[in-house]
Amino acid sequence: MTETQSVAPIELRKRAIGPLDKRRNTRRCRSCAKLRVKCEGGPACQRCIRMKTPCELQRVQQRSIQFIHAPKHGLLSATPLQMRRHDDDIYLDHFASFLQRCDFSREFSASTREIMAIIGRYPLLSNIAIAIGALDTSRRGSIRSFTGTKSPRNIAFLRCGISLKYLDAEISTITSVFREDVFWSTFLHGLFELIAENSGDSFATHMTYGLSRMILLLQPADPLSIPTKSLIDVFWLLEANRLIIYGDDTLISPLECPWRSYRDNWPIAMKNIITLMIQAATFAQRLFTRIESIPEEGRCFDPSLDCLAKEGIEIKAAILNCKEISNLEEMHKDDYTRLAVIMHGALLLYHCRNFTFYSCWEMRETPQLDQREIDTEVTMILSQSQILLSNTEIPGVLLLFPLRMAGTLVKSSTLQGKILDILYQIRRKGFVISDRIEADLQELWYHEWTTTQPNEMEI
């Protein structure tokens, strides 16, 4: 729609007179308008009567409106070329931005450009990279869907499904050779599940049956790019957390694989903590499996449990010794040392708490912590986790294990609310798997509340 006589929009707004406008709708006569003097309106105006001149109103030209035909989406066709980027390019930009917000390690965060080069090198990786970028886009409102087009969220799951088909086809052809594209594709699928699925079960599957099996194929002499070496370090960090959170087994040990060649990239504190986390997790598996295999009446005198109690004390001593040899007191040295301190406190709570579930341990010497020590570690975990979330790009998914351990030991509603607030911040950064930790803690707190207030529940 066009106007044959154009009038600036601002002028129209100034002249417009509606039913609530208090101005008088007057027009100057021709004589006053010609002389550019004030006119009260007429006919006849006071000036023309005083001057004894004819008073005639001005003729107002009517603006005509002309309708023209425009093709469908004509406005879109007039959009400048630089604004009409392909959606895949936008999603890949968001994927790169998401990786920059995932500082799993120094080397990983510094290799974003090289990682994008790997994505471009292997066709197997493009769909899952676009899926992650599209899912991140959907949560930021960067792209709006038009009628008849799929939303970024729909595109994310569609591309993820396509990528899984390609990945399954490639895995079926692998014999005994480590493939960098399959390794990266499996990791990215696990990362997608962390931001798409709140249960985290698919993430655990990708870690166990994907990345672990690929690392088993890795030979020390295999040439690896710097990003892939850093990804192996990230794998062990995520694997250690997975073992404890899900109570699963691991297919490989960090002391028996080529990771030993690359873990020098880690600060010594984090390196020691990861090793101890895997050791404590595998010990917990043996501990609970053995107890459940013994009848309850025979547990108090079973000699195998005496050996497990002794081994548990040795592991606790190793955890405490790690704090000294790793200089964890200097947590302000860098962000990853701070993360190691948080992990250390959570690991100490986790290991000692495993000896509190069965009464058979009450007759034995076991690793224990008094209430003061527990409160100290819980307070440290909450305060330092908040600092990392607020001031760094270390992904919040690495804080789920410490927050869960702290949550199982807090009793006050104030501390419980603080934990929920931190979990909410982690979710806002994209990791919806935090919902699972929140649900577990809410269920635990409700159970503890109902068992400590039986009278109120009966009423």
Legacy VTK file of the C-alpha trace (Angstrom):
# vtk DataFile Version 3.0
C-alpha trace
ASCII
DATASET POLYDATA
POINTS 459 float
0.000 0.000 0.000
1.427 3.392 -1.015
0.297 7.002 -0.764
0.451 9.324 -3.734
1.175 12.221 -1.387
3.734 11.167 1.149
3.624 12.608 4.633
6.258 11.829 7.233
4.882 9.540 9.978
6.019 11.904 12.732
4.059 14.745 11.106
0.959 12.603 10.897
1.211 11.793 14.578
1.532 15.495 15.441
-1.497 16.454 13.347
-3.738 13.532 14.267
-6.733 14.575 16.319
-8.709 11.858 18.008
-11.811 11.953 20.216
-9.668 12.530 23.328
-7.543 15.270 21.776
-8.072 18.610 23.531
-6.900 20.767 20.623
-9.407 22.666 18.508
-9.774 21.343 14.991
-9.344 24.671 13.203
-7.868 25.723 9.862
-6.554 29.097 8.791
-8.405 30.913 6.055
-6.662 31.681 2.793
-5.823 35.306 3.701
-4.313 34.431 7.088
-2.463 31.481 5.656
-1.022 33.632 2.885
0.213 36.185 5.394
1.265 33.424 7.813
-0.559 34.961 10.736
-2.631 33.388 13.463
-6.239 32.670 12.535
-9.086 31.784 14.929
-10.938 29.974 12.205
-14.122 30.848 10.452
-15.725 31.828 8.297
-15.428 34.590 8.909
-12.358 35.024 11.092
-11.879 38.071 13.296
-8.981 39.404 11.234
-10.912 39.314 7.909
-13.890 41.046 9.577
-11.601 43.743 10.965
-9.769 44.177 7.628
-13.008 43.885 5.659
-11.535 41.261 3.342
-13.207 38.136 1.975
-12.681 35.164 4.297
-12.526 31.848 2.507
-11.437 28.479 3.884
-8.461 26.706 2.367
-9.134 23.693 0.203
-7.747 20.525 1.795
-6.327 18.091 -0.688
-7.519 14.561 0.012
-4.754 11.962 0.068
-5.620 9.139 -2.225
-4.663 5.555 -1.374
-3.559 3.148 -4.048
-3.390 -0.613 -3.536
-0.696 -2.538 -5.342
-0.144 -6.273 -5.686
2.865 -7.737 -3.856
4.027 -11.353 -4.209
3.905 -13.660 -1.183
6.696 -12.985 1.325
7.661 -9.916 -0.686
9.131 -8.324 2.424
11.442 -11.284 2.911
12.746 -10.973 -0.631
13.751 -7.386 0.095
15.827 -8.423 3.107
19.519 -7.599 2.659
21.612 -10.587 1.707
23.745 -10.406 4.848
20.602 -10.958 6.946
19.512 -14.094 5.127
22.115 -16.536 6.294
21.356 -20.202 5.996
19.974 -21.660 9.226
22.690 -24.354 9.305
25.362 -21.659 9.406
23.585 -19.949 12.298
23.272 -23.245 14.171
26.979 -23.967 13.667
27.778 -20.516 15.058
25.703 -21.341 18.124
27.451 -24.694 18.386
30.833 -22.954 18.434
29.520 -20.484 21.019
28.250 -23.355 23.167
31.643 -25.068 23.062
33.288 -21.833 24.190
31.032 -21.952 27.263
32.180 -25.489 28.050
35.642 -25.112 29.555
36.054 -28.759 30.520
39.797 -28.145 30.558
42.246 -25.425 29.524
43.251 -27.299 26.391
39.665 -28.046 25.399
38.531 -24.440 25.736
41.573 -23.220 23.798
40.902 -25.615 20.911
37.506 -24.334 19.777
38.837 -23.219 16.383
40.579 -26.559 15.840
37.435 -28.405 16.938
35.403 -26.513 14.348
38.006 -27.518 11.767
37.445 -31.163 12.738
33.689 -30.681 12.383
34.184 -29.348 8.874
36.613 -32.130 7.989
34.295 -35.052 8.773
30.761 -35.210 7.278
29.774 -37.556 10.126
29.941 -34.664 12.596
27.954 -31.964 10.827
24.448 -33.144 11.771
25.111 -33.555 15.481
26.934 -30.205 15.611
23.913 -28.548 13.973
21.637 -30.386 16.437
23.508 -28.956 19.432
23.545 -25.479 17.889
19.831 -25.624 17.050
18.920 -26.726 20.570
20.992 -23.903 22.031
19.347 -21.506 19.575
15.851 -22.608 20.605
16.554 -21.663 24.208
17.877 -18.240 23.333
15.148 -17.195 20.901
17.725 -16.304 18.233
15.618 -17.677 15.377
11.833 -17.644 15.136
10.031 -20.234 13.054
7.591 -19.187 10.334
4.426 -20.956 9.330
5.247 -24.178 7.540
8.842 -24.395 8.830
10.198 -26.452 11.691
11.273 -24.803 14.919
14.960 -24.935 15.930
14.080 -27.456 18.665
12.414 -29.770 16.153
15.387 -29.406 13.851
17.709 -30.269 16.743
16.081 -33.648 17.402
15.632 -34.337 13.694
19.322 -33.761 12.970
20.311 -35.783 16.043
18.285 -38.739 14.739
19.887 -38.467 11.313
23.338 -38.314 12.884
22.638 -41.411 14.988
21.758 -43.384 11.864
25.029 -42.379 10.220
26.954 -43.146 13.419
25.427 -46.621 13.751
26.294 -47.352 10.145
29.917 -46.287 10.678
30.281 -48.229 13.945
29.103 -51.413 12.225
32.049 -51.153 9.823
34.725 -50.528 12.469
37.058 -53.461 13.082
39.984 -52.653 15.357
41.027 -49.144 14.322
40.523 -45.962 16.309
38.590 -43.414 14.268
38.696 -39.771 15.227
35.371 -38.886 13.585
33.501 -41.692 15.363
35.120 -40.723 18.665
34.067 -37.098 18.318
30.588 -37.989 17.061
29.996 -40.228 20.082
31.150 -37.501 22.465
28.934 -34.877 20.819
25.949 -37.200 21.065
26.657 -37.616 24.771
26.939 -33.841 25.123
23.619 -33.414 23.286
21.917 -35.749 25.758
23.227 -33.702 28.689
21.414 -30.635 27.362
18.365 -32.430 25.934
17.452 -35.243 28.344
17.036 -34.754 32.089
17.551 -38.435 32.981
21.046 -38.631 31.519
20.614 -42.329 30.697
21.499 -41.880 27.034
24.565 -39.883 28.043
25.728 -42.794 30.203
25.188 -45.174 27.286
27.282 -43.063 24.920
30.052 -42.812 27.511
30.125 -46.544 28.321
29.493 -48.205 24.997
30.779 -45.448 22.745
33.765 -43.498 24.019
35.088 -46.273 26.272
35.131 -48.822 23.462
36.789 -46.366 21.109
39.535 -45.637 23.641
40.137 -49.376 23.961
40.997 -49.339 20.249
43.471 -46.503 20.703
47.156 -47.345 20.384
49.906 -45.203 21.952
51.475 -44.676 18.540
48.252 -43.449 16.902
48.621 -39.863 15.649
46.053 -37.629 17.339
45.206 -33.980 16.914
45.512 -31.625 19.889
41.702 -31.313 20.273
41.335 -35.104 20.332
44.019 -35.414 23.008
42.170 -32.829 25.074
38.919 -34.720 24.485
40.442 -37.869 25.973
41.155 -35.871 29.135
37.559 -34.593 29.135
36.337 -38.168 28.740
38.018 -39.219 31.966
36.628 -36.250 33.846
33.087 -37.076 32.697
33.627 -40.802 33.180
34.690 -40.343 36.806
31.530 -38.330 37.489
29.354 -40.857 35.661
30.697 -43.797 37.677
29.760 -42.144 40.966
26.426 -40.563 39.992
25.050 -43.658 38.232
26.881 -46.306 40.257
28.025 -48.014 37.064
31.084 -50.037 36.178
33.812 -48.830 33.854
35.240 -50.795 30.968
38.749 -49.419 31.336
41.091 -48.066 33.978
42.984 -44.796 33.572
46.175 -46.607 34.569
45.837 -49.153 31.762
45.121 -47.075 28.664
46.864 -44.570 26.377
45.392 -41.710 28.408
48.562 -41.903 30.492
50.360 -40.322 27.558
48.135 -37.255 27.528
46.992 -36.632 31.093
50.063 -34.464 31.732
47.879 -31.636 30.408
45.871 -31.756 33.619
46.926 -29.893 36.768
48.336 -32.427 39.226
45.434 -31.793 41.610
42.762 -32.718 39.066
44.791 -35.660 37.810
44.977 -37.169 41.296
41.322 -36.486 42.068
40.096 -38.179 38.872
42.152 -41.277 39.647
40.800 -41.409 43.209
37.212 -40.877 42.044
37.443 -43.888 39.739
39.113 -45.923 42.467
36.439 -45.020 45.036
33.607 -45.692 42.585
34.858 -49.156 41.634
35.454 -49.932 45.326
31.860 -48.924 46.138
30.630 -51.355 43.487
32.539 -54.218 45.109
31.450 -53.102 48.577
27.705 -53.128 47.915
27.837 -56.233 45.725
29.588 -58.179 48.484
27.256 -57.024 51.253
24.142 -57.891 49.270
25.522 -61.375 48.609
25.809 -62.131 52.350
22.709 -62.987 54.422
21.930 -60.235 56.910
22.459 -62.473 59.944
25.978 -63.366 58.802
27.279 -59.904 57.926
28.571 -58.963 61.368
31.122 -61.773 61.394
32.015 -62.179 57.752
35.815 -61.794 57.338
35.497 -60.439 53.775
33.719 -57.374 55.160
36.608 -56.872 57.580
38.933 -56.701 54.584
36.644 -54.239 52.811
36.517 -52.029 55.912
40.305 -51.991 56.048
40.542 -51.157 52.347
38.023 -48.364 52.856
40.206 -46.822 55.575
43.189 -46.938 53.210
41.216 -45.177 50.472
40.149 -42.464 52.913
43.795 -41.975 53.879
44.686 -41.656 50.186
41.966 -39.033 49.716
43.196 -36.995 52.678
46.802 -37.368 51.536
45.821 -36.151 48.049
44.837 -32.788 49.507
48.334 -32.290 50.863
50.423 -33.533 47.954
48.246 -31.692 45.414
48.439 -28.337 47.260
44.667 -28.090 47.325
44.911 -25.466 50.037
45.859 -23.066 47.230
42.415 -23.235 45.649
42.674 -19.631 44.464
45.586 -20.564 42.220
43.277 -21.216 39.236
39.722 -22.274 38.460
40.580 -25.919 37.830
42.328 -26.205 41.190
39.165 -24.789 42.741
37.171 -27.452 40.898
39.565 -30.106 42.203
38.989 -28.856 45.774
35.222 -29.168 45.294
35.620 -32.677 43.883
37.909 -33.644 46.741
35.380 -32.591 49.371
32.556 -34.408 47.585
34.667 -37.546 47.196
35.486 -37.595 50.912
31.777 -37.288 51.782
30.846 -39.950 49.228
33.377 -42.522 50.384
32.629 -42.204 54.099
28.860 -42.143 53.569
29.006 -45.546 51.829
29.705 -47.079 55.243
26.534 -45.675 56.847
23.858 -47.699 55.013
24.281 -51.056 56.799
24.305 -51.807 60.511
27.055 -54.403 60.044
29.627 -51.574 59.886
28.818 -50.392 63.413
30.880 -53.228 64.884
33.918 -52.446 62.748
36.409 -49.645 62.317
35.391 -47.837 59.117
36.138 -44.492 57.435
33.997 -41.889 59.162
33.502 -38.128 59.426
32.080 -36.257 62.404
29.336 -33.660 61.968
31.748 -30.753 62.129
33.840 -32.194 59.303
30.705 -32.854 57.237
29.422 -29.300 57.726
32.814 -27.881 56.735
32.914 -29.817 53.462
29.276 -29.035 52.616
29.762 -25.305 53.215
32.881 -25.304 51.058
31.164 -27.158 48.206
28.239 -24.740 48.084
30.293 -21.551 48.314
32.952 -22.606 45.794
30.395 -24.038 43.352
28.619 -20.687 43.294
31.911 -18.912 42.593
32.680 -21.213 39.648
29.216 -20.809 38.168
29.264 -17.026 38.491
32.819 -16.272 37.383
33.912 -19.012 34.970
32.765 -20.999 31.948
33.475 -24.358 33.601
30.315 -26.354 32.731
27.923 -26.789 35.616
27.477 -30.472 34.779
30.814 -31.065 36.546
29.260 -29.780 39.778
26.334 -32.208 39.864
28.189 -34.887 41.833
29.395 -32.452 44.540
25.957 -30.822 44.810
24.248 -34.183 45.098
26.597 -35.281 47.861
26.109 -32.015 49.735
22.343 -32.325 49.277
22.205 -35.776 50.854
23.767 -34.405 54.042
22.084 -31.026 54.588
19.105 -30.772 56.914
18.212 -27.085 56.982
15.728 -25.712 54.467
18.041 -22.727 53.910
20.886 -24.900 52.606
18.467 -27.034 50.629
17.145 -23.892 48.954
20.696 -22.806 48.128
21.394 -26.151 46.451
18.201 -25.886 44.401
19.178 -22.378 43.338
22.586 -23.558 42.103
20.964 -26.459 40.225
18.598 -23.961 38.601
21.564 -21.890 37.443
23.115 -25.005 35.904
19.883 -25.695 34.058
19.726 -22.143 32.737
23.173 -22.679 31.242
21.740 -25.522 29.186
22.338 -28.703 31.192
18.830 -30.024 31.852
20.313 -33.147 33.431
20.383 -31.090 36.628
16.633 -31.817 36.827
17.455 -35.418 37.704
19.664 -34.407 40.621
16.982 -32.008 41.838
14.295 -34.702 41.637
16.481 -37.194 43.531
17.204 -34.697 46.296
13.581 -33.579 46.576
12.519 -37.204 46.973
15.209 -37.816 49.592
14.314 -34.698 51.577
10.626 -35.572 51.522
11.371 -39.106 52.735
13.520 -37.781 55.578
10.839 -35.260 56.497
8.080 -37.887 56.629
10.186 -40.254 58.734
11.138 -37.584 61.283
7.578 -36.257 61.707
5.330 -39.354 61.941
2.765 -37.718 64.196
2.126 -34.855 61.816
1.747 -37.259 58.895
-0.866 -39.277 60.809
-2.889 -36.137 61.468
LINES 1 460
459 0 1 2 3 4 5 6 7 8 9 10 11 12 13 14 15 16 17 18 19 20 21 22 23 24 25 26 27 28 29 30 31 32 33 34 35 36 37 38 39 40 41 42 43 44 45 46 47 48 49 50 51 52 53 54 55 56 57 58 59 60 61 62 63 64 65 66 67 68 69 70 71 72 73 74 75 76 77 78 79 80 81 82 83 84 85 86 87 88 89 90 91 92 93 94 95 96 97 98 99 100 101 102 103 104 105 106 107 108 109 110 111 112 113 114 115 116 117 118 119 120 121 122 123 124 125 126 127 128 129 130 131 132 133 134 135 136 137 138 139 140 141 142 143 144 145 146 147 148 149 150 151 152 153 154 155 156 157 158 159 160 161 162 163 164 165 166 167 168 169 170 171 172 173 174 175 176 177 178 179 180 181 182 183 184 185 186 187 188 189 190 191 192 193 194 195 196 197 198 199 200 201 202 203 204 205 206 207 208 209 210 211 212 213 214 215 216 217 218 219 220 221 222 223 224 225 226 227 228 229 230 231 232 233 234 235 236 237 238 239 240 241 242 243 244 245 246 247 248 249 250 251 252 253 254 255 256 257 258 259 260 261 262 263 264 265 266 267 268 269 270 271 272 273 274 275 276 277 278 279 280 281 282 283 284 285 286 287 288 289 290 291 292 293 294 295 296 297 298 299 300 301 302 303 304 305 306 307 308 309 310 311 312 313 314 315 316 317 318 319 320 321 322 323 324 325 326 327 328 329 330 331 332 333 334 335 336 337 338 339 340 341 342 343 344 345 346 347 348 349 350 351 352 353 354 355 356 357 358 359 360 361 362 363 364 365 366 367 368 369 370 371 372 373 374 375 376 377 378 379 380 381 382 383 384 385 386 387 388 389 390 391 392 393 394 395 396 397 398 399 400 401 402 403 404 405 406 407 408 409 410 411 412 413 414 415 416 417 418 419 420 421 422 423 424 425 426 427 428 429 430 431 432 433 434 435 436 437 438 439 440 441 442 443 444 445 446 447 448 449 450 451 452 453 454 455 456 457 458
